[in-house]
Amino acid sequence: MHEKHGLLGPKFTAGHGVWLSNDEFRRFSHAGAAVCFCPLSNLFLGSGLFRLGKAMDPDQPVRVCLGTDMGAGNSFSMIHPLLKLLIVSEPIIRNFALKCISKFFSSWFRHHYSTPLSLL
């Protein structure tokens, strides 16, 4: 439907993506579209898990971002989804999850502390 109306492209971000078919992953990749998935919400609802491994397929990568959905989750904090991502991620994706967590915390510390951590 999004393709039919010219919406699927680099500025398009879909929510959750737990029911995307292999063909839809291919079309998202080709269009440069993204998926923002919310592990807390999906675990709370039991609606399924986003196939992060499929999104990271080097032949057909799909841009992804991590979100928090208070409508069905239990926290606005980005720390909780990062930790859930680590818990629910496939073993092959754990390195990606750990990199996300590392980038989040290093960015958070840079933003909240003007003193370099090495000086603390």
VMD Tcl script that builds the backbone (N, CA, C; Angstrom):
set m [mol new atoms 360]
animate dup $m
set s [atomselect $m all]
$s set {name element resname resid chain x y z} {
  {N N MET 1 A 0.812 -1.183 0.000}
  {CA C MET 1 A 0.000 0.000 0.000}
  {C C MET 1 A 0.865 1.260 0.000}
  {N N HIS 2 A 1.914 1.278 0.802}
  {CA C HIS 2 A 2.773 2.458 0.866}
  {C C HIS 2 A 3.472 2.700 -0.463}
  {N N GLU 3 A 3.890 1.620 -1.106}
  {CA C GLU 3 A 4.523 1.758 -2.419}
  {C C GLU 3 A 3.532 2.310 -3.441}
  {N N LYS 4 A 2.306 1.809 -3.409}
  {CA C LYS 4 A 1.276 2.216 -4.361}
  {C C LYS 4 A 1.057 3.724 -4.341}
  {N N HIS 5 A 1.198 4.334 -3.166}
  {CA C HIS 5 A 0.971 5.764 -3.022}
  {C C HIS 5 A 2.270 6.574 -3.003}
  {N N GLY 6 A 3.381 5.923 -3.329}
  {CA C GLY 6 A 4.663 6.620 -3.416}
  {C C GLY 6 A 5.255 7.024 -2.076}
  {N N LEU 7 A 4.873 6.345 -1.006}
  {CA C LEU 7 A 5.357 6.712 0.327}
  {C C LEU 7 A 6.595 5.940 0.766}
  {N N LEU 8 A 6.810 4.754 0.214}
  {CA C LEU 8 A 7.932 3.917 0.648}
  {C C LEU 8 A 9.222 4.433 0.018}
  {N N GLY 9 A 10.084 4.994 0.852}
  {CA C GLY 9 A 11.345 5.546 0.379}
  {C C GLY 9 A 12.246 5.865 1.554}
  {N N PRO 10 A 13.329 6.586 1.332}
  {CA C PRO 10 A 14.300 6.867 2.391}
  {C C PRO 10 A 13.745 7.687 3.565}
  {N N LYS 11 A 12.642 8.401 3.361}
  {CA C LYS 11 A 12.059 9.196 4.455}
  {C C LYS 11 A 10.984 8.423 5.221}
  {N N PHE 12 A 10.739 7.176 4.816}
  {CA C PHE 12 A 9.686 6.369 5.432}
  {C C PHE 12 A 10.257 5.541 6.571}
  {N N THR 13 A 9.599 5.592 7.733}
  {CA C THR 13 A 9.949 4.742 8.870}
  {C C THR 13 A 8.691 4.046 9.348}
  {N N ALA 14 A 8.699 2.732 9.305}
  {CA C ALA 14 A 7.570 1.940 9.781}
  {C C ALA 14 A 7.753 1.639 11.256}
  {N N GLY 15 A 6.653 1.453 11.947}
  {CA C GLY 15 A 6.715 1.088 13.363}
  {C C GLY 15 A 6.632 -0.420 13.556}
  {N N HIS 16 A 7.402 -0.913 14.482}
  {CA C HIS 16 A 7.393 -2.303 14.961}
  {C C HIS 16 A 7.944 -3.306 13.956}
  {N N GLY 17 A 7.295 -3.547 12.849}
  {CA C GLY 17 A 7.807 -4.443 11.817}
  {C C GLY 17 A 7.821 -5.915 12.179}
  {N N VAL 18 A 7.031 -6.317 13.176}
  {CA C VAL 18 A 7.093 -7.717 13.615}
  {C C VAL 18 A 6.462 -8.680 12.619}
  {N N TRP 19 A 5.624 -8.191 11.719}
  {CA C TRP 19 A 4.957 -9.080 10.771}
  {C C TRP 19 A 5.450 -8.881 9.346}
  {N N LEU 20 A 6.598 -8.255 9.148}
  {CA C LEU 20 A 7.110 -8.055 7.794}
  {C C LEU 20 A 7.496 -9.395 7.169}
  {N N SER 21 A 7.079 -9.587 5.938}
  {CA C SER 21 A 7.454 -10.797 5.201}
  {C C SER 21 A 8.851 -10.612 4.615}
  {N N ASN 22 A 9.430 -11.694 4.127}
  {CA C ASN 22 A 10.734 -11.593 3.469}
  {C C ASN 22 A 10.667 -10.643 2.284}
  {N N ASP 23 A 9.564 -10.685 1.532}
  {CA C ASP 23 A 9.395 -9.796 0.386}
  {C C ASP 23 A 9.319 -8.331 0.837}
  {N N GLU 24 A 8.646 -8.080 1.947}
  {CA C GLU 24 A 8.563 -6.704 2.456}
  {C C GLU 24 A 9.927 -6.211 2.930}
  {N N PHE 25 A 10.713 -7.082 3.570}
  {CA C PHE 25 A 12.082 -6.699 3.938}
  {C C PHE 25 A 12.860 -6.322 2.679}
  {N N ARG 26 A 12.723 -7.111 1.624}
  {CA C ARG 26 A 13.417 -6.830 0.364}
  {C C ARG 26 A 12.995 -5.473 -0.193}
  {N N ARG 27 A 11.699 -5.199 -0.190}
  {CA C ARG 27 A 11.201 -3.933 -0.729}
  {C C ARG 27 A 11.636 -2.743 0.138}
  {N N PHE 28 A 11.645 -2.912 1.450}
  {CA C PHE 28 A 12.134 -1.847 2.338}
  {C C PHE 28 A 13.603 -1.562 2.030}
  {N N SER 29 A 14.393 -2.619 1.874}
  {CA C SER 29 A 15.811 -2.462 1.578}
  {C C SER 29 A 16.002 -1.711 0.263}
  {N N HIS 30 A 15.306 -2.140 -0.757}
  {CA C HIS 30 A 15.425 -1.526 -2.083}
  {C C HIS 30 A 15.034 -0.050 -2.049}
  {N N ALA 31 A 14.017 0.292 -1.242}
  {CA C ALA 31 A 13.523 1.670 -1.176}
  {C C ALA 31 A 14.326 2.543 -0.214}
  {N N GLY 32 A 15.174 1.927 0.614}
  {CA C GLY 32 A 15.917 2.706 1.612}
  {C C GLY 32 A 15.068 3.081 2.816}
  {N N ALA 33 A 13.954 2.380 3.011}
  {CA C ALA 33 A 13.046 2.650 4.127}
  {C C ALA 33 A 13.624 2.094 5.431}
  {N N ALA 34 A 13.056 2.520 6.539}
  {CA C ALA 34 A 13.538 2.099 7.856}
  {C C ALA 34 A 12.399 1.495 8.672}
  {N N VAL 35 A 12.776 0.753 9.707}
  {CA C VAL 35 A 11.817 0.215 10.670}
  {C C VAL 35 A 12.290 0.612 12.064}
  {N N CYS 36 A 11.382 1.181 12.839}
  {CA C CYS 36 A 11.659 1.486 14.241}
  {C C CYS 36 A 10.949 0.419 15.065}
  {N N PHE 37 A 11.726 -0.443 15.705}
  {CA C PHE 37 A 11.102 -1.517 16.464}
  {C C PHE 37 A 11.181 -1.235 17.960}
  {N N CYS 38 A 10.206 -1.752 18.682}
  {CA C CYS 38 A 10.025 -1.462 20.106}
  {C C CYS 38 A 9.935 -2.774 20.876}
  {N N PRO 39 A 11.058 -3.309 21.336}
  {CA C PRO 39 A 11.019 -4.622 21.984}
  {C C PRO 39 A 10.157 -4.666 23.242}
  {N N LEU 40 A 10.118 -3.591 24.025}
  {CA C LEU 40 A 9.286 -3.603 25.235}
  {C C LEU 40 A 7.816 -3.758 24.876}
  {N N SER 41 A 7.363 -2.986 23.930}
  {CA C SER 41 A 5.973 -3.039 23.499}
  {C C SER 41 A 5.627 -4.412 22.947}
  {N N ASN 42 A 6.481 -4.940 22.081}
  {CA C ASN 42 A 6.197 -6.227 21.459}
  {C C ASN 42 A 6.199 -7.369 22.474}
  {N N LEU 43 A 7.090 -7.296 23.464}
  {CA C LEU 43 A 7.088 -8.313 24.518}
  {C C LEU 43 A 5.844 -8.189 25.389}
  {N N PHE 44 A 5.456 -6.963 25.712}
  {CA C PHE 44 A 4.286 -6.719 26.553}
  {C C PHE 44 A 3.015 -7.225 25.867}
  {N N LEU 45 A 2.871 -6.930 24.573}
  {CA C LEU 45 A 1.683 -7.343 23.825}
  {C C LEU 45 A 1.731 -8.798 23.393}
  {N N GLY 46 A 2.924 -9.362 23.317}
  {CA C GLY 46 A 3.077 -10.717 22.807}
  {C C GLY 46 A 2.794 -10.788 21.308}
  {N N SER 47 A 3.042 -9.678 20.615}
  {CA C SER 47 A 2.705 -9.599 19.191}
  {C C SER 47 A 3.788 -10.171 18.285}
  {N N GLY 48 A 4.900 -10.533 18.839}
  {CA C GLY 48 A 5.992 -11.069 18.046}
  {C C GLY 48 A 7.250 -10.251 18.245}
  {N N LEU 49 A 8.332 -10.727 17.682}
  {CA C LEU 49 A 9.615 -10.039 17.793}
  {C C LEU 49 A 10.076 -9.617 16.405}
  {N N PHE 50 A 10.661 -8.456 16.331}
  {CA C PHE 50 A 11.223 -7.968 15.078}
  {C C PHE 50 A 12.414 -8.840 14.701}
  {N N ARG 51 A 12.507 -9.216 13.439}
  {CA C ARG 51 A 13.601 -10.072 12.968}
  {C C ARG 51 A 14.812 -9.202 12.608}
  {N N LEU 52 A 15.529 -8.806 13.628}
  {CA C LEU 52 A 16.685 -7.933 13.443}
  {C C LEU 52 A 17.743 -8.582 12.568}
  {N N GLY 53 A 17.914 -9.880 12.719}
  {CA C GLY 53 A 18.876 -10.588 11.876}
  {C C GLY 53 A 18.536 -10.467 10.398}
  {N N LYS 54 A 17.261 -10.547 10.072}
  {CA C LYS 54 A 16.824 -10.400 8.675}
  {C C LYS 54 A 17.072 -8.974 8.200}
  {N N ALA 55 A 16.822 -7.992 9.052}
  {CA C ALA 55 A 17.035 -6.590 8.678}
  {C C ALA 55 A 18.512 -6.292 8.439}
  {N N MET 56 A 19.388 -7.058 9.066}
  {CA C MET 56 A 20.815 -6.819 8.931}
  {C C MET 56 A 21.467 -7.711 7.877}
  {N N ASP 57 A 20.652 -8.366 7.071}
  {CA C ASP 57 A 21.163 -9.201 5.976}
  {C C ASP 57 A 22.041 -8.326 5.072}
  {N N PRO 58 A 23.323 -8.657 4.913}
  {CA C PRO 58 A 24.210 -7.799 4.115}
  {C C PRO 58 A 23.786 -7.664 2.654}
  {N N ASP 59 A 23.024 -8.631 2.137}
  {CA C ASP 59 A 22.562 -8.549 0.751}
  {C C ASP 59 A 21.354 -7.634 0.584}
  {N N GLN 60 A 20.557 -7.507 1.641}
  {CA C GLN 60 A 19.356 -6.667 1.603}
  {C C GLN 60 A 19.149 -5.992 2.949}
  {N N PRO 61 A 20.056 -5.093 3.341}
  {CA C PRO 61 A 19.938 -4.471 4.664}
  {C C PRO 61 A 18.768 -3.480 4.726}
  {N N VAL 62 A 18.136 -3.441 5.869}
  {CA C VAL 62 A 17.070 -2.480 6.139}
  {C C VAL 62 A 17.540 -1.600 7.289}
  {N N ARG 63 A 17.392 -0.290 7.124}
  {CA C ARG 63 A 17.762 0.622 8.205}
  {C C ARG 63 A 16.832 0.389 9.387}
  {N N VAL 64 A 17.396 0.364 10.589}
  {CA C VAL 64 A 16.598 0.129 11.789}
  {C C VAL 64 A 16.908 1.173 12.847}
  {N N CYS 65 A 15.936 1.389 13.706}
  {CA C CYS 65 A 16.154 2.207 14.896}
  {C C CYS 65 A 15.367 1.574 16.026}
  {N N LEU 66 A 15.711 1.932 17.206}
  {CA C LEU 66 A 15.101 1.374 18.403}
  {C C LEU 66 A 14.168 2.414 18.999}
  {N N GLY 67 A 12.960 1.994 19.351}
  {CA C GLY 67 A 11.998 2.932 19.907}
  {C C GLY 67 A 11.415 2.435 21.210}
  {N N THR 68 A 10.670 3.319 21.839}
  {CA C THR 68 A 9.926 2.965 23.036}
  {C C THR 68 A 8.491 3.414 22.819}
  {N N ASP 69 A 7.560 2.567 23.146}
  {CA C ASP 69 A 6.158 2.799 22.853}
  {C C ASP 69 A 5.363 2.698 24.149}
  {N N MET 70 A 5.040 3.829 24.722}
  {CA C MET 70 A 4.354 3.817 26.008}
  {C C MET 70 A 2.928 3.296 25.893}
  {N N GLY 71 A 2.358 3.302 24.685}
  {CA C GLY 71 A 1.008 2.780 24.516}
  {C C GLY 71 A 0.893 1.313 24.896}
  {N N ALA 72 A 1.971 0.572 24.740}
  {CA C ALA 72 A 1.923 -0.850 25.066}
  {C C ALA 72 A 3.132 -1.287 25.886}
  {N N GLY 73 A 4.056 -0.407 26.105}
  {CA C GLY 73 A 5.222 -0.757 26.904}
  {C C GLY 73 A 5.030 -0.298 28.341}
  {N N ASN 74 A 6.112 -0.210 29.060}
  {CA C ASN 74 A 5.999 0.229 30.446}
  {C C ASN 74 A 7.056 1.260 30.816}
  {N N SER 75 A 7.664 1.911 29.810}
  {CA C SER 75 A 8.704 2.883 30.123}
  {C C SER 75 A 8.985 3.780 28.915}
  {N N PHE 76 A 9.217 5.068 29.183}
  {CA C PHE 76 A 9.682 5.989 28.147}
  {C C PHE 76 A 11.203 5.937 28.020}
  {N N SER 77 A 11.864 5.382 28.992}
  {CA C SER 77 A 13.318 5.328 29.023}
  {C C SER 77 A 13.862 4.513 27.862}
  {N N MET 78 A 14.937 4.993 27.242}
  {CA C MET 78 A 15.579 4.236 26.173}
  {C C MET 78 A 16.512 3.161 26.729}
  {N N ILE 79 A 16.828 3.241 28.020}
  {CA C ILE 79 A 17.701 2.231 28.621}
  {C C ILE 79 A 17.002 0.873 28.640}
  {N N HIS 80 A 15.722 0.846 29.009}
  {CA C HIS 80 A 14.998 -0.422 29.083}
  {C C HIS 80 A 14.903 -1.129 27.728}
  {N N PRO 81 A 14.533 -0.433 26.642}
  {CA C PRO 81 A 14.524 -1.138 25.350}
  {C C PRO 81 A 15.902 -1.642 24.932}
  {N N LEU 82 A 16.955 -0.903 25.267}
  {CA C LEU 82 A 18.307 -1.361 24.932}
  {C C LEU 82 A 18.618 -2.669 25.650}
  {N N LEU 83 A 18.248 -2.745 26.921}
  {CA C LEU 83 A 18.504 -3.972 27.672}
  {C C LEU 83 A 17.643 -5.122 27.166}
  {N N LYS 84 A 16.386 -4.840 26.824}
  {CA C LYS 84 A 15.518 -5.886 26.271}
  {C C LYS 84 A 16.042 -6.362 24.917}
  {N N LEU 85 A 16.569 -5.424 24.138}
  {CA C LEU 85 A 17.160 -5.804 22.853}
  {C C LEU 85 A 18.263 -6.823 23.072}
  {N N LEU 86 A 19.072 -6.611 24.078}
  {CA C LEU 86 A 20.154 -7.541 24.374}
  {C C LEU 86 A 19.593 -8.905 24.780}
  {N N ILE 87 A 18.510 -8.901 25.555}
  {CA C ILE 87 A 17.928 -10.152 26.040}
  {C C ILE 87 A 17.261 -10.937 24.911}
  {N N VAL 88 A 16.496 -10.262 24.059}
  {CA C VAL 88 A 15.709 -10.973 23.051}
  {C C VAL 88 A 16.437 -11.155 21.722}
  {N N SER 89 A 17.599 -10.548 21.570}
  {CA C SER 89 A 18.278 -10.623 20.281}
  {C C SER 89 A 18.840 -12.014 20.033}
  {N N GLU 90 A 18.880 -12.353 18.775}
  {CA C GLU 90 A 19.464 -13.617 18.357}
  {C C GLU 90 A 20.960 -13.572 18.671}
  {N N PRO 91 A 21.561 -14.707 18.973}
  {CA C PRO 91 A 22.984 -14.698 19.330}
  {C C PRO 91 A 23.867 -13.975 18.318}
  {N N ILE 92 A 23.555 -14.117 17.037}
  {CA C ILE 92 A 24.393 -13.487 16.014}
  {C C ILE 92 A 24.280 -11.958 16.040}
  {N N ILE 93 A 23.207 -11.442 16.638}
  {CA C ILE 93 A 22.962 -10.006 16.672}
  {C C ILE 93 A 23.443 -9.377 17.980}
  {N N ARG 94 A 23.883 -10.177 18.931}
  {CA C ARG 94 A 24.252 -9.636 20.244}
  {C C ARG 94 A 25.342 -8.569 20.145}
  {N N ASN 95 A 26.295 -8.738 19.224}
  {CA C ASN 95 A 27.340 -7.722 19.071}
  {C C ASN 95 A 26.738 -6.388 18.662}
  {N N PHE 96 A 25.734 -6.410 17.774}
  {CA C PHE 96 A 25.039 -5.188 17.380}
  {C C PHE 96 A 24.354 -4.567 18.591}
  {N N ALA 97 A 23.673 -5.386 19.386}
  {CA C ALA 97 A 22.977 -4.888 20.575}
  {C C ALA 97 A 23.969 -4.255 21.546}
  {N N LEU 98 A 25.093 -4.906 21.746}
  {CA C LEU 98 A 26.101 -4.359 22.660}
  {C C LEU 98 A 26.676 -3.046 22.139}
  {N N LYS 99 A 26.859 -2.925 20.823}
  {CA C LYS 99 A 27.336 -1.670 20.244}
  {C C LYS 99 A 26.317 -0.561 20.455}
  {N N CYS 100 A 25.018 -0.879 20.293}
  {CA C CYS 100 A 23.963 0.115 20.522}
  {C C CYS 100 A 24.003 0.615 21.962}
  {N N ILE 101 A 24.112 -0.310 22.893}
  {CA C ILE 101 A 24.141 0.052 24.306}
  {C C ILE 101 A 25.373 0.896 24.603}
  {N N SER 102 A 26.514 0.501 24.069}
  {CA C SER 102 A 27.752 1.243 24.287}
  {C C SER 102 A 27.655 2.664 23.732}
  {N N LYS 103 A 27.115 2.817 22.511}
  {CA C LYS 103 A 26.974 4.143 21.910}
  {C C LYS 103 A 26.003 4.999 22.710}
  {N N PHE 104 A 24.914 4.395 23.172}
  {CA C PHE 104 A 23.934 5.147 23.949}
  {C C PHE 104 A 24.567 5.700 25.218}
  {N N PHE 105 A 25.235 4.834 25.976}
  {CA C PHE 105 A 25.803 5.287 27.237}
  {C C PHE 105 A 26.961 6.265 27.036}
  {N N SER 106 A 27.787 6.064 26.021}
  {CA C SER 106 A 28.885 7.017 25.803}
  {C C SER 106 A 28.322 8.378 25.389}
  {N N SER 107 A 27.271 8.373 24.590}
  {CA C SER 107 A 26.621 9.629 24.210}
  {C C SER 107 A 25.973 10.289 25.420}
  {N N TRP 108 A 25.317 9.497 26.247}
  {CA C TRP 108 A 24.651 10.025 27.441}
  {C C TRP 108 A 25.675 10.671 28.377}
  {N N PHE 109 A 26.793 9.988 28.606}
  {CA C PHE 109 A 27.818 10.538 29.496}
  {C C PHE 109 A 28.414 11.826 28.926}
  {N N ARG 110 A 28.668 11.870 27.623}
  {CA C ARG 110 A 29.199 13.095 27.008}
  {C C ARG 110 A 28.228 14.256 27.176}
  {N N HIS 111 A 26.944 13.968 27.071}
  {CA C HIS 111 A 25.919 15.008 27.175}
  {C C HIS 111 A 25.745 15.494 28.619}
  {N N HIS 112 A 25.840 14.584 29.578}
  {CA C HIS 112 A 25.539 14.929 30.973}
  {C C HIS 112 A 26.739 15.316 31.819}
  {N N TYR 113 A 27.918 15.027 31.364}
  {CA C TYR 113 A 29.107 15.333 32.152}
  {C C TYR 113 A 30.091 16.113 31.295}
  {N N SER 114 A 30.493 17.272 31.784}
  {CA C SER 114 A 31.488 18.046 31.033}
  {C C SER 114 A 32.896 17.582 31.368}
  {N N THR 115 A 33.079 16.907 32.492}
  {CA C THR 115 A 34.370 16.389 32.878}
  {C C THR 115 A 34.580 15.025 32.226}
  {N N PRO 116 A 35.670 14.835 31.503}
  {CA C PRO 116 A 35.921 13.527 30.914}
  {C C PRO 116 A 35.952 12.437 31.972}
  {N N LEU 117 A 35.417 11.285 31.653}
  {CA C LEU 117 A 35.369 10.183 32.612}
  {C C LEU 117 A 36.761 9.790 33.098}
  {N N SER 118 A 37.752 9.961 32.254}
  {CA C SER 118 A 39.117 9.583 32.645}
  {C C SER 118 A 39.632 10.444 33.795}
  {N N LEU 119 A 39.026 11.620 34.010}
  {CA C LEU 119 A 39.471 12.506 35.072}
  {C C LEU 119 A 38.695 12.281 36.365}
  {N N LEU 120 A 37.644 11.489 36.320}
  {CA C LEU 120 A 36.833 11.262 37.528}
  {C C LEU 120 A 37.495 10.303 38.460}
}
mol reanalyze $m
mol bondsrecalc $m
mol representation Tube
mol addrep $m
